[in-house]
Amino acid sequence: MNEKKEDNKLGSINVSNEIIANIVGAAVTEIDGVVSLSGGVADGIAEFLRKKDYSKGIDLEINDGKIRIDISVILEFGLRIPDIAWKIQQNVKRRIEEMTDLSVSAVNVLVRGVELKNE
């Protein structure tokens, strides 16, 4: 399914996966210790050609009003990875559920790298 759709007596409301991915990306970047979202080569080229895209490194699957989210991140070196990953999971779940009414079935965090913090 490519989007969340909800019907009511006035019509329908559609929220695209791109918007949901941007909500997830913004929620991830709110967490201290996250350096960036980590996409592939195509995402790097796309970022170079346009404005900041919060959806890179995010994969969504929506079924029956439930969403599974996979997030690839690069974290700050020297911090405890499980603590940051847990904060990402909690913040993403909270933001998605309060903004979209979707039920979050899973938030999977894949740490693709660590970087020294720029001073």
N, C-alpha and C positions, 0 to 999 in steps of 0.2 A: 504494500500500500504506500502511495507516495505522499500522503498528507493526512492530517486529522480532519475529519468532516463531522459536523454536528448540525442536525436539522432542528428547527423550532417552528413555532406557528408563524413567524415573520419571514422565514426563508432558511437558508443554510449558511453556516460559517465554515470556511476552509482555512486551515493553517498549513502551509507548505513545510516539507521537511527542511528546506533551507532556513526558514525562520526558526524552526525548532532547534536546528543545529547551531544557529547563531545565539539562541538563548543559552544552550549548553556551553558554547565557547565563552560567552561573557561570564557565565557562572564559574567556569574553570579559572579564568584569568583574575577573578576576585580573590583567589587563594594565594596567600604568601608562600613563596617557594616555587611557584610555577614560573618557569622561564618562558615557555611558549607551548602552543599546540604543535604537534609534529605530524605533518602530512608527507606525502610522497613527492616525487620529482614534479609531477604535473601541478600539484598544489603550490610548490615553490615558484614555478613559472607564472602561475595565475596570480600569486601574491605580488610578484614583481610588476605585473602588468596592470593591476588595479589596486583599489583601496584595501585596507585591512579586512580580511575575511575571517570571521570567528568560527567558520564551519570546517576549516581544514583539520584533519586528524580526527574527525568525528564520523562515526557510522551509526545509523539509526535503523531500527526495525520496529514497525508498529503493527500490532495484531490485536484485534478485538479491544481497542481502547487501552492497551498496555504497550509500553515502550521499553525496548532494550537499547542501551546506549553503550557504544565502545568508544573510548577516548584514548588517543595516543598523545603523550606529553613529554616534554623535556623539563626536568626539575633542577633546582639549584643544588649544586654540589655541597655536601657536608650536612645536609638536613636529613632527618629520619624519613625515609621514603614511605613506609606504611602509614605514618601519621598524616602526611600530605595527601596521599591517595585516599585515605578515609575522609578527610575534609572535602576533597573534590567530590567524592561520592555523595556525601550528605548535602552539599550545597547544590549540586546538579539536581538531585532528587527533589529538594525543596523548591527550587526555582521552576522546574518543569511542572510539578504538580500544582503550584499556586498560579502559574501563568497560563496553563493549557488545559487543566482538568484531566490530563492523561495520568494513568497510574503507571509508575515506574517499576518495572519488573526486575531490572538489573542495570547497574552502572559499572562497567568493566573498565579499569584503568590500566593501560599498558605504558610503562615507563620506557621510552625509547632512548633516553640518554640523560646525562647530568652535565651541567655547565657551571663554571665559576661565575659568581655574581659580578656584574660590571659595577665598579665603584664610581 
